[in-house]
Amino acid sequence: MTRRINAEAILVPFLAVIAAMAVGMVLTYLVTGWDPFAAYGSLIRGAVGSPSAIGATMLRSAPIILTGLSVMVAFRAGLFNIGGNGQAIMGLILAGVVGIKLGSLPGASHWIVALVGAAIAGGLWGALAGFLKVARGAHEVVVTIMLNYIAIRFGEYLLGLGGPLQEKGSSIPASKSFETSAQLPVFWRPDPFTEVHVGVLVALLAAGFAWFLIGRTALGYQIRAVGLQPDAAEYGGMSVTKITVIAMFIAGAFAGLGGAVATLGELERLQKSELAVIQIGFAGIAVSLLGRNTAFGCLFAGLLMGALDSGAVGIQNDNTLPSGVATKLIGVIQGVIVLFVGIDLVFRRLSNRIVGVFGERGGSGMVKS
Amino acid sequence: MEQFIDVWIFGLGIATLTYAPPLIFAALGGLFSERSGIVNIALEGMMTAGAFFAIYVSVQTGSWVIGLVGAMLAGMALAALHAVATVTFQADQIVSGTAIILIAAGLVNFLNLTLFGAEGSPAELSTPPKPGGVSLLVPLALALVALTAFVVFKTPFGLRLRSVGEHPRAADTVGINVYRMRYIAVIISGALAGLGGAFISFNVSSYTENMVAGNGFIALAALIVGKWKPVPVLFACLLFGFSQGLASRLPFGSPELLNSIPYIITLVALAGFVGKSVAPAAVGKPYVKH
């Protein structure tokens, strides 16, 4: 078997990130007049400049690595999962219910049950989209967009004033606090304010699991076959219907985990106001595209996006800016990265030229592995 | 009885005419784009840009008319980006749409924080008049439905538009410039989505973060439920606007669940339980010239 060692696969995302950062610099300068180089210095310090910065980067990466894996698995099955937000919301709602309704549970069992529940809830929400696609021919992009908003409204109903999950006697649209045993245990405290929890390890494990599943199992092979050639897969005796639904279940499960990790790790309770602003599903699209739709690609891309995110906080602190400004700018950079990876035609030519300089023609060589 | 009529008949009527127009503008925008073969899931982002720039330009110039122009230009700029990516560079239309959603949300809220600061836009600004509680933009929305129906189905431009969306190769063969038609259609969709966003922010005379709140996606839903035809799309928008209006005045029960009705109806329509929605044939596929 030959495997393509693809210079493009690394160069194209790399060039896209560089270009997106450049766009961000120009924008920063045009709108605010800040010195963009100083801003990027703050960004790098905020992302990796100290143990607590590295901890913050890990924390911000974990949920989007998980949603990135979600988008990746669906992609491999030939589906565009734009429903990561909704699946994450279903996951975090279930994790929250487990976290507040079961009382205190012994040892690690509580948060593990909560995460498993979140994976199942997100998975079912994903599987519903897969089912509507194969059984009824409804395009998964529009279906998952609609399911996102149904999930938001459902969560807002549960947590709204008088809703079934809202804390009794409180005037805040939020649930009561999670049991301590449901909160994700902290395994590293680089400073008193940064608590790196096991969600980071969950994301790492999930990436390893996804790599094994897609590349090393019969199911993964079937998922890839359905993604590449559904008709051939069907002809070869696979059930495209079954595999599509299973792939979307797995995709949804990753996103559900992402929602739960973000919630049980970072928050004390479920909050209505958090639901409509959840963006980790969209960020997952950026992660998966940048990671070239591979498990380890998602891991690295997720870490990079997480670094941008925590670096944004660095910019904010160094410049005493209104809260949120730098995060918005990072949102723009993420969007530009997605756009550039999407129009990779330009970057592919550019990367071919770069590779050409090193004496290899055509950009990619075939070697035996 | 009189009170009942006031609250429920007039009240709901006005509420519908508050919630439906942004959907109408944006859905008509989506209609142009998708009829030309380009999926535009980024209507939400273009509306967000329109909502902000309507207020910003109106504050700067003191004129809501120029504010509307600003909103349209902002939507068109994002749409042009979508067109460059999807038409010229043949990027995946969903990927490009996702990028535009991210860029719009980040950029607009970044500008809002840096230009207006934490306290938001000034309280006094020029907005479209509302005789009898109904914005002047409402008749504009309805007129645009008629205009769209005429342009898309009765003019040579409309015929070309539909032909590049159904069978671009054939259209190219008979001499229609597929790329140019798609550029025009996508940019029109940005202008209309920008108007939709302007309606939302002008209605409350300010811009706040996340105020578009999924309306772009409801417009996309209305486009599908209305089967890419202007008049059915109008009715879908009115229905969805009505359900939002109802949710906002419901004295009992859950407004949130009622607000999920448009999405559920769309799922049912997509799943083909009430007459299958079929998109233009070439929608979503990049066209590569030979």
Interface residues (C-beta under 8 A of the other chain):
Chain A: L27 V31 T32 F80 I82 L132 R136 G137 A138 H139 V141 V142 V143 I145 M146 L147 N148 Y149 I150 I152 R153 F154 E156 Y157 G160 G163 A276 V277 Q279 F282 I285 A286 L289 P322 G324 V325 K328 L329 I330 G331 V332 I333 Q334 G335 V336 V338 L339 V341 G342 I343 D344 L345 V346
Chain B: V39 I41 L81 V84 A85 F89 Q90 A91 D92 I94 V95 S96 T98 A99 I100 I101 L102 I103 A104 A105 G106 L107 N109 F110 L111 L113 T114 G117 A118 N210 A213 G214 F217 I218 L220 A221 I224 S254 E256 L257 N259 S260 Y263 I264 T266 L267 L270 A271 G272 F273 K276 A279
